[in-house]
Amino acid sequence: MIPQFSREDVHSILYYLGKIITGLGIVMLIPLFVGIANKEWGPCVNFIITSLFCISIGNIFYLRYPAEVDLNWRQGMSLVAISWLLAMFLGSLPLFLSGHYNSYLDSCFEAMSAFATTGLVLVNDLDHMAYSYNFWRHLMCFIGGQGIILVAMTLFVKGGSAFKVYVGEGRDEKIMPNLAQTAKFIWLVSFTYLLIGTAILTIINLVRNMSFGRALFHGVCLFMAGWDTAGFGVQSQNVLYYHSPAVELGTAMICLLGAINFGVHYAVWTGKPKELLKNYELKVYIFSILALFAIISVAFMRMFPFPGYLSFFRISFYHLISAHTGVGYASVAISHFTRYWPALALLALILAMGFGGSTSSTSGGIKILRLGIFFKGVKKEVRKLTSPEYSIIVERFHHIRDITIEENSVKMSAIIIILYTVLYISGAMFGLFYGYPFLPSLFESVSAAANVGLSMGITSPSMPDGLKVVYIIQMWMGRLEFISVFVLFRFILSLKSPQ
């Protein structure tokens, strides 16, 4: 239970917040080197200014409130929720200064989309954006996929405070004995795959006659947006730009790797490859993919707008993987969804986006393990009702270790499923309020709240500002999985109430 807040909590939160903002300012210097390499002097100046601005604010906070104490639950979770909002406001500054956004709100939308690994975009003329700005868009995806607070944990947050902020960011599994080792392992996995994935995608682009520098840039950006299930494209056409089955295959494999639980990665890396066959979450994931693909196949039986079955599989299965992993890469134009996809096939994509990937991965959405636990709970209750009165019914599954289904885990899974469903429907209702049809409104809402990024055309610079704010809130709440956001709301209300 989280106890009542006090005003003294603010000092501890601002101290750590100052460190996180300082870290963000330091990270902003990375695109500076991309700008120097490409002689983009204007963007370089903007990155220096925004970096110094963040570092200055951060220093003011943690020098003004020198309260380095272990955070309690209310402080840790409030810190997480505030950090993501401030990261959006500050991370959007270079984007706004780029001149590729109609307003500061649009650049905030894109920054939240990047940090939350959503992939919905409001950028104008992306094809002519400076390399440094484009790299920053994708670097924010890489930071957000691992977790802004995970970065802070590695550098700034130690001791008992670490677990509070780790859980507040929507994670609850310690892969290794302590969180410092867990954070280091997650970064080891991410950087290892970054090198391998970038190399593969760079080679593919070199074969397609790109220059080495451009091939490398596309390779590293495609990997960061794919591994961290963000789906940002280097070009405005997203993956369609490449017209390459090799790029589609490479990005699909990276998406799947990014959507797998880091605990499974750890098991495989430490010589336990059988975990891939035994893991309950992966089994449910595979079943869900196959079942939803069967629905898509049935949906296209009455209307088949593809030149052949290979083309059908290439396009439909790629977008199913893109949706179910929460990546949002698209190898077709938006008009392809609106003109050629039957409502039933779109509904399957909506379900895939809503279900999401694995827990403790870079993916968003409800998460497959929670669905699996919920159905195990239902199965247990059915067995109770059909068994003799005094029978002891036990349901187990294997996820990294053997786990017995408990009432509390089923209840928490059901609560999260309900909260996500409410968030999906609420966003769709706002879409209807602004005059959009129901199915595209639901599609866009689920894409935002589940941090996916596929679009049916609603998300654009011209959409109403109110809907932009709604999607920002959905991306924020969906990425943090509600609890830390609710704690922050309680924190704000308690500060207003008399002590």
Phi, psi and omega in degrees: 000136180270119183289173181297146180281157171229162180294336179294338178300330184300320183298314180296319180296314182294327178300307181289327177298321177301320179293319181294317179296320177299317178299320178297321178297322178293318179298328180297345179282343181297312177298341178302320180291326175296318179296318179297317181298330182255010177057042178262079191290323177299307176302324179300316178298318180296321179291323177295315180297312182292325178296312180296325178297313180295315181298321179296313179298315180300316179295322178299316182296307189275350170274328179285329182235069184285076185236065182281087178234163177295130179286144171269182186297316183295322179289316182297315182288324175295320178302317180299309184298318179292320182301319181292323178292315180293325176299321177297309183298321182277321180294338180281345185300311177299324179296315180297320180290345181291337183083009182261011181231142183291333184203168176295326177301318179297319179290327175295317177304313183292324178294316177296321177300322180288307182298321180278003180055046180270300177103359172287138188232150175234016183289144174259141174052051180302327184296342179244018178286144178300146181304319184296317178294316180296321178295321179298321176305315184281328177295323175299324176299316182295319178294313182293326181296315175287328180116124179304319182286332176296323174299314180296321178300319181295327187256319194238320190267119184237176172064212184292343180292332189299316185293327179297316181282331177297312179293322181298339180268015174088022177239148178218008181249124172272114184288323181240172187306325177228165188288331177298316178292323178299313180299317181295322179294317179301317178292324178298313178299313184296315181288327177296311178293331177300315180294314183292311182296319178297319180298315181296312182292326177295317179298317179301317181289328176295320178297331179275013174073024169284152173292159185299314182299316181290321178297319179294317180298313178296321181297312183290322179290318178299320180294312184300319180285333180277310180300321182267018174048046180258317174083010174298141176258150175288328179244162185295336180275003180060221183290337177303331181306326188275335183047047188226117174300328180294318177295319180296317179295316180297314180291325178296319178295320179295319178301314181296320178297319180293333183269004179265140180307134179298334175295324176291318175303316182296318179299315180293317181295333181260023172084028178235062183295341179295345177301329179297329181270331186268338190293123183296320181298318179294323178297314179296321179299311180297317178300317181297316179300313182293319180295317180290326177293325176297319178296316178299318180298318178295320182299326182272003180293325182275334179222117188237087186272034182242149180291341180189174182292327179295318177296319177301312182295316182300316184279311186290317182289324178298317181285332173294315177297317179301319180286315187287334176273349181080021184276304179090013173295143181230130178254010175227163177287158179304324181298337179296321177292314186287332186260327191244343183270124177296159181301322181295321178293321177295323177297322177297319176295321178298316177297318179299315179296317182294323179293316179077197184257214184274157170293157179051041174234188177272002184275162178250200178086187182299321182092135185297321183298322179296319176297317179298317179296319180298315181290328174297320178296318177298316179300319180297317180294321178296318179296323178299316183291335183255010180248162176305154192304320186259018179289146175259114183259127181234131175243130181232160170208165180250119175219096188069319175217170177285130185233135175264131180294126177244156183301321183295320180292324177294317180298314180295321178297317179296320180297314181296319178300316179295316181298316178296319180298317177297318179297317179299311184292322180300315178298321178296323179294324176294322176299317177297320180301323181273008170095012179269152179297161186296308186297312175298325178296316178294317180303311184292322180296313179295321179300319180287310186290328178269005177057056182254290177115352173292149185219148172255015173107353179291315182290112179199162179303336184271357181289158185302143180300325179300321179289327175299316179296319178301313181294324176300314179297319178297316179297319181294310182292319180295321181291322182270356176059040162077312194300311181294329177293317178297321178296320178298317178301318179294322178300312181297317180293324181290329178291330180280334183280152180293143182273000000 
